[in-house]
Structure formats: structure tokens, C-alpha cells
Amino acid sequence: MIFEVLSDSTEAYHRGKKFGHYQNIDSLSTYALVAQKAPRIERYVRHEGGRAWICTEAHETDAPIRIEAIACELKLEHVYAKI
């Protein structure tokens, strides 16, 4: 499981080249991109067979996003508390 916090200067790199490198890590099952300026988390989960990734997005403050790789459920209101 890898979480990346996006900023204006790093977002393109995290979404592109860096994610491409991460896809070559066989043990990586989940990659999450956390927006810095607005409540939004994109979760990418490796699909069976290993090459395809399924994306789930949460952008409502009370929306939960399940992270099976670490057996947890996050609510955006908690992730973005005090921001």
C-alpha cells in the first residue's frame, strides 16, 4: 500500500511516470492518491492477473473508502480534519 499526497508540482509525476514504476512492484496491491486542496482520494487496486488496475474515487466528506490491503476504511472527513 502506497499513499501519495498530490501537490500542483508533483501531481502529473505521481499519476504518470511514478505510478508506472510502482506497477512493476509485484507485491504492491493498492496505490492511493490524496488530493491536497480538496477532499478527494483515488484508490487504485491491482486486479487479478496483476496488470490491470481498478480505480475507485471518493470525494464527498462523509464518503468512506475501503483499503483492503491494510484492513481499514477511511472517511474523508477524518483524513481532511483540521485542514
N, CA and C atoms as a LAMMPS dump frame, in Angstrom:
ITEM: TIMESTEP
0
ITEM: NUMBER OF ATOMS
249
ITEM: BOX BOUNDS ff ff ff
-5.0000000000000000e+02 5.0000000000000000e+02
-5.0000000000000000e+02 5.0000000000000000e+02
-5.0000000000000000e+02 5.0000000000000000e+02
ITEM: ATOMS id mol type element x y z
1 1 1 N 0.851 -1.169 0
2 1 2 C 0 0 0
3 1 3 C 0.891 1.225 0
4 2 1 N 0.635 2.112 -0.948
5 2 2 C 1.356 3.385 -1.003
6 2 3 C 0.328 4.513 -1.101
7 3 1 N 0.492 5.524 -0.251
8 3 2 C -0.302 6.751 -0.323
9 3 3 C 0.6 7.851 -0.855
10 4 1 N 0.095 8.654 -1.768
11 4 2 C 0.809 9.826 -2.259
12 4 3 C -0.102 11.033 -2.065
13 5 1 N 0.435 12.105 -1.51
14 5 2 C -0.304 13.356 -1.383
15 5 3 C 0.087 14.224 -2.572
16 6 1 N -0.929 14.625 -3.329
17 6 2 C -0.687 15.382 -4.552
18 6 3 C -0.517 16.868 -4.263
19 7 1 N 0.388 17.484 -4.984
20 7 2 C 0.528 18.936 -4.97
21 7 3 C 0.561 19.385 -6.423
22 8 1 N 0.463 20.678 -6.645
23 8 2 C 0.493 21.19 -8.014
24 8 3 C 1.757 20.757 -8.751
25 9 1 N 2.874 20.751 -8.05
26 9 2 C 4.149 20.452 -8.699
27 9 3 C 4.419 18.956 -8.872
28 10 1 N 3.719 18.094 -8.126
29 10 2 C 4.008 16.654 -8.21
30 10 3 C 2.89 15.813 -8.809
31 11 1 N 1.712 16.388 -9.003
32 11 2 C 0.558 15.586 -9.415
33 11 3 C 0.793 14.827 -10.717
34 12 1 N 1.289 15.478 -11.734
35 12 2 C 1.499 14.812 -13.026
36 12 3 C 2.49 13.651 -12.892
37 13 1 N 3.545 13.853 -12.137
38 13 2 C 4.546 12.8 -11.934
39 13 3 C 3.953 11.611 -11.187
40 14 1 N 3.176 11.853 -10.109
41 14 2 C 2.569 10.77 -9.329
42 14 3 C 1.581 9.968 -10.181
43 15 1 N 0.827 10.652 -11.011
44 15 2 C -0.175 9.983 -11.852
45 15 3 C 0.455 9.24 -13.027
46 16 1 N 1.584 9.7 -13.475
47 16 2 C 2.192 9.162 -14.684
48 16 3 C 3.372 8.244 -14.442
49 17 1 N 4.54 8.815 -14.565
50 17 2 C 5.781 8.043 -14.522
51 17 3 C 5.965 7.274 -13.207
52 18 1 N 5.665 7.915 -12.097
53 18 2 C 5.863 7.259 -10.8
54 18 3 C 4.921 6.066 -10.642
55 19 1 N 3.652 6.246 -11.014
56 19 2 C 2.701 5.135 -10.949
57 19 3 C 3.146 4.011 -11.882
58 20 1 N 3.693 4.353 -13.026
59 20 2 C 4.231 3.346 -13.946
60 20 3 C 5.32 2.514 -13.29
61 21 1 N 6.194 3.155 -12.535
62 21 2 C 7.245 2.425 -11.81
63 21 3 C 6.636 1.533 -10.727
64 22 1 N 5.668 2.08 -10.005
65 22 2 C 5.032 1.315 -8.934
66 22 3 C 4.326 0.072 -9.462
67 23 1 N 3.794 0.138 -10.655
68 23 2 C 3.092 -1.014 -11.226
69 23 3 C 4.017 -2.209 -11.43
70 24 1 N 5.322 -1.977 -11.452
71 24 2 C 6.294 -3.062 -11.597
72 24 3 C 6.653 -3.724 -10.272
73 25 1 N 6.12 -3.232 -9.175
74 25 2 C 6.357 -3.838 -7.862
75 25 3 C 5.28 -4.907 -7.66
76 26 1 N 5.656 -6.157 -7.796
77 26 2 C 4.69 -7.262 -7.743
78 26 3 C 3.9 -7.312 -6.441
79 27 1 N 4.505 -6.931 -5.35
80 27 2 C 3.822 -7.017 -4.049
81 27 3 C 2.88 -5.84 -3.782
82 28 1 N 2.93 -4.812 -4.624
83 28 2 C 2.056 -3.655 -4.427
84 28 3 C 0.654 -3.979 -4.924
85 29 1 N -0.312 -3.872 -4.037
86 29 2 C -1.695 -4.175 -4.415
87 29 3 C -2.576 -2.933 -4.463
88 30 1 N -2.179 -1.868 -3.758
89 30 2 C -3.028 -0.682 -3.671
90 30 3 C -2.176 0.579 -3.711
91 31 1 N -2.644 1.541 -4.494
92 31 2 C -1.979 2.836 -4.638
93 31 3 C -3.055 3.898 -4.475
94 32 1 N -2.85 4.85 -3.578
95 32 2 C -3.859 5.878 -3.33
96 32 3 C -3.267 7.265 -3.538
97 33 1 N -4.021 8.091 -4.247
98 33 2 C -3.65 9.473 -4.481
99 33 3 C -4.586 10.355 -3.657
100 34 1 N -4.009 11.175 -2.816
101 34 2 C -4.778 12.03 -1.917
102 34 3 C -4.608 13.475 -2.378
103 35 1 N -5.712 14.11 -2.738
104 35 2 C -5.661 15.496 -3.182
105 35 3 C -5.311 16.403 -2.012
106 36 1 N -4.536 17.418 -2.289
107 36 2 C -4.104 18.331 -1.237
108 36 3 C -5.114 19.46 -1.009
109 37 1 N -5.755 19.931 -2.069
110 37 2 C -6.576 21.13 -1.981
111 37 3 C -8.066 20.882 -1.799
112 38 1 N -8.52 19.674 -2.07
113 38 2 C -9.949 19.365 -1.966
114 38 3 C -10.095 17.943 -1.46
115 39 1 N -11.189 17.631 -0.762
116 39 2 C -11.37 16.26 -0.281
117 39 3 C -11.584 15.291 -1.438
118 40 1 N -10.55 14.532 -1.748
119 40 2 C -10.649 13.53 -2.807
120 40 3 C -9.517 12.52 -2.662
121 41 1 N -9.905 11.251 -2.669
122 41 2 C -8.933 10.165 -2.667
123 41 3 C -9.263 9.248 -3.825
124 42 1 N -8.254 8.936 -4.612
125 42 2 C -8.393 7.95 -5.68
126 42 3 C -7.631 6.709 -5.234
127 43 1 N -8.309 5.579 -5.248
128 43 2 C -7.685 4.321 -4.834
129 43 3 C -7.573 3.415 -6.051
130 44 1 N -6.37 2.956 -6.336
131 44 2 C -6.129 2.025 -7.426
132 44 3 C -5.783 0.673 -6.817
133 45 1 N -6.523 -0.356 -7.215
134 45 2 C -6.296 -1.704 -6.701
135 45 3 C -5.926 -2.608 -7.875
136 46 1 N -4.854 -3.368 -7.681
137 46 2 C -4.41 -4.299 -8.724
138 46 3 C -5.457 -5.39 -8.895
139 47 1 N -5.911 -5.573 -10.105
140 47 2 C -6.922 -6.577 -10.431
141 47 3 C -6.238 -7.919 -10.673
142 48 1 N -7.013 -8.971 -10.571
143 48 2 C -6.464 -10.31 -10.774
144 48 3 C -5.671 -10.373 -12.075
145 49 1 N -4.592 -11.1 -12.057
146 49 2 C -3.706 -11.179 -13.207
147 49 3 C -2.547 -10.2 -13.102
148 50 1 N -2.705 -9.167 -12.3
149 50 2 C -1.585 -8.298 -11.987
150 50 3 C -1.337 -7.09 -12.862
151 51 1 N -1.884 -7.001 -14.052
152 51 2 C -1.559 -5.878 -14.928
153 51 3 C -2.618 -4.771 -14.908
154 52 1 N -3.861 -5.11 -14.679
155 52 2 C -4.932 -4.111 -14.691
156 52 3 C -5.144 -3.533 -13.292
157 53 1 N -5.464 -2.256 -13.256
158 53 2 C -5.739 -1.561 -12.003
159 53 3 C -7.147 -0.988 -12.054
160 54 1 N -7.905 -1.174 -10.985
161 54 2 C -9.263 -0.658 -10.882
162 54 3 C -9.23 0.583 -9.983
163 55 1 N -9.837 1.67 -10.458
164 55 2 C -9.841 2.926 -9.704
165 55 3 C -11.196 3.151 -9.049
166 56 1 N -11.16 3.531 -7.785
167 56 2 C -12.34 3.959 -7.037
168 56 3 C -12.026 5.331 -6.474
169 57 1 N -12.985 6.237 -6.578
170 57 2 C -12.756 7.607 -6.123
171 57 3 C -13.785 7.991 -5.069
172 58 1 N -13.331 8.692 -4.055
173 58 2 C -14.222 9.246 -3.034
174 58 3 C -13.984 10.747 -2.997
175 59 1 N -15.064 11.524 -3.015
176 59 2 C -14.907 12.974 -2.983
177 59 3 C -15.942 13.681 -2.114
178 60 1 N -16.823 12.935 -1.496
179 60 2 C -17.762 13.513 -0.534
180 60 3 C -17.15 13.379 0.859
181 61 1 N -17.313 14.396 1.706
182 61 2 C -16.646 14.367 3.007
183 61 3 C -17.077 13.194 3.885
184 62 1 N -18.307 12.714 3.72
185 62 2 C -18.738 11.563 4.527
186 62 3 C -18.554 10.239 3.789
187 63 1 N -17.933 10.287 2.625
188 63 2 C -17.738 9.077 1.819
189 63 3 C -16.619 8.217 2.413
190 64 1 N -16.894 6.938 2.584
191 64 2 C -15.829 6.039 3.037
192 64 3 C -15.076 5.469 1.84
193 65 1 N -13.822 5.17 2.046
194 65 2 C -13.049 4.46 1.029
195 65 3 C -12.342 3.311 1.732
196 66 1 N -12.588 2.123 1.25
197 66 2 C -12.065 0.898 1.868
198 66 3 C -10.673 0.612 1.324
199 67 1 N -9.74 0.36 2.232
200 67 2 C -8.37 -0.01 1.871
201 67 3 C -8.148 -1.431 2.369
202 68 1 N -8.466 -2.39 1.52
203 68 2 C -8.382 -3.801 1.908
204 68 3 C -6.96 -4.222 2.27
205 69 1 N -5.972 -3.649 1.597
206 69 2 C -4.578 -4.042 1.809
207 69 3 C -4.132 -3.865 3.259
208 70 1 N -4.742 -2.897 3.952
209 70 2 C -4.38 -2.672 5.354
210 70 3 C -5.598 -2.805 6.272
211 71 1 N -6.65 -3.429 5.756
212 71 2 C -7.88 -3.705 6.518
213 71 3 C -8.397 -2.47 7.246
214 72 1 N -8.639 -1.412 6.482
215 72 2 C -9.167 -0.207 7.1
216 72 3 C -10.124 0.507 6.151
217 73 1 N -10.964 1.329 6.756
218 73 2 C -11.88 2.164 5.995
219 73 3 C -11.66 3.598 6.434
220 74 1 N -11.431 4.467 5.475
221 74 2 C -11.179 5.874 5.767
222 74 3 C -12.379 6.708 5.338
223 75 1 N -12.711 7.702 6.147
224 75 2 C -13.703 8.686 5.745
225 75 3 C -12.937 9.969 5.457
226 76 1 N -13.314 10.601 4.382
227 76 2 C -12.602 11.811 4.001
228 76 3 C -12.643 12.877 5.079
229 77 1 N -13.729 12.958 5.842
230 77 2 C -13.814 13.96 6.906
231 77 3 C -12.727 13.751 7.948
232 78 1 N -12.286 12.512 8.146
233 78 2 C -11.203 12.246 9.1
234 78 3 C -9.843 12.516 8.466
235 79 1 N -9.684 12.156 7.212
236 79 2 C -8.421 12.395 6.524
237 79 3 C -8.135 13.891 6.433
238 80 1 N -9.179 14.668 6.183
239 80 2 C -9.007 16.101 5.99
240 80 3 C -9.334 16.941 7.219
241 81 1 N -9.462 16.314 8.369
242 81 2 C -9.737 17.047 9.602
243 81 3 C -8.61 18.04 9.884
244 82 1 N -8.975 19.214 10.308
245 82 2 C -8.031 20.285 10.682
246 82 3 C -7.207 20.811 9.519
247 83 1 N -7.704 20.636 8.32
248 83 2 C -7.006 21.181 7.141
249 83 3 C -7.788 22.343 6.608
